Amino acid sequence: MNTPADLIVEKEIKFDHKKNNLNSTSENNSYKQEILKEKGQREVFCGLTGIVWLHRKIQDAFFLVVGSRTCAHLIQSAAGVMIFAEPRFATAIIDEKDLAGLADANEELDRVVSQLLSRRPDIKLLFLVGSCPSEVIKLDLSNAAERLSKNYLPNVKVLNYSGSGIETTFTQGEDACLKSMVPEMQQSKGSKEKKLLIVGTLADIIEDQFSRLFKKIGIENFDFFPPRNSTDLPEVGKDSVFLLAQPFLAETATELEKSGAKHIPAMFPFGVQGSYEWFLSAAKEFGVSEEKVTTVLNPYISRAKHAVSKSLGLLEGKSVFFFPDSQLEVPLARFLHHELKMNLLEVGTPYLNKKLVAKELFKIPNETQISEGQDVERQLDRCINKNPDLIVCGLGLANPLEAQGFTTKWSIELVFSPIHGFDQAGDLAELFSRPMYRRKKIAALKPKKENFGVTQ
């Protein structure tokens, strides 16, 4: 039998009053939140799935998973790419000989890497990605990466990180990957000019949109991390400030702070409110007035509000329940509550870094249950008892819940889809309204029972 879940009460957090109509909180308001911490069985992808979007972003990098056939099938299926198409990821299969200690795994790994690099001369950065099997046999990929780097530099740099389900969940794979890249960034020479670093993998189209908006606001000196090419790693140092585009990059943020960079606390750019506050936080750090930010962003805000409003009819007043999956849950819950008027029943997240999402937590209603970690059976019971109109959950839970008559949204779509910024706010709202629309259409197709006047 599972032990009772631990309950903790977070300390009071206070924020300054904002005059802009996107914020209605008072300076005197305080926020107290009971957070349910659970430790039990989980339903979540491992960190290997991050390779799907990372290999598309860093265009001269290759991700070599040291794992099992299950690892290979997972990534291949998630990416929707057949291996004979030669994508920039692969799996070095650990077989029975390796597990039994009958073969030298390091020699085999050296052989595989040699074959790979001779076949793919375009690779400039090679990641050795740990998995559950490589963790089990205690294969030291850190030493392997260091050894291989010495062999292949200056043409190829070899790094390593763990995507193991023992150590990571889903989006933590990106966090581990970016953390491994930070020590490779050149230390800036300490110029007086402040530099902005936008941290987190973004679709190229969103990166381009953000670049235009930062320049219009008056911030010219900025870089994105990770870059599109590994040879274009930005500098970092005491003159650097960084803004997180994703809420799941806790270890990367810590590593950047160790390198001298300063974190800018901000909401995350999901929906109109989050996007505005995100840009405003950066602008204030660079001495740009709120009036200028509002003037520049007003046309984008108006368009985004109009796009979001199209989903209001299906979502306003409806209830939603989040199962933990990607660490995007708290910012997305804020978006659904404030911009689409949904009622939040429970917001579950795998890990809750209170420092990074403090401004988001402040926007969550006090009556909403926030849970960290998971005991899936208990959470399913709570969900079914609360009977939500919409459930945001992983693939493994969606079909069983649909079979019971619930409407679900696959949380993985929220990671794989471009949802950041003003131009994507309407698309983000539609990701949640689409299942509700589908349910409505299915209900309309069901034949109505005719009453032939028989009294029962």
Secondary structure by P-SEA (a helix, b strand, c coil): ccccbbbbbbcbbbbcccccccccccccbbbbbbbbbbbcccccccccccccccccccccbbbbbcccaaaaaaaaaaacccccccccccccccccccccccccaaaaaaaaaaaaaaacccccbbbbcccaaaaaacccaaaaaaaaaaaccccbbbbbbbccccccccaaaaaaaaaaacccccccccccbbbbbbcccccaaaaaaaaaaaaaaccccccccccccccccccccccbbbbbccccaaaaaaaaaaabbbbbbbcccccaaaaaaaaaaaaaaacccaaaaaaaaaaaaaaaaaaaaccccccccbbbbbcccccaaaaaaaaaaacccccccbbbbcccccccaaaaaaaccccbbbbcccaaaaaaaaaaaacccbbbbcccaaaaaaaabbbbbccccccccccccccaaaaaaaaaaaaaaaaaaaaaacbbbbbccccc
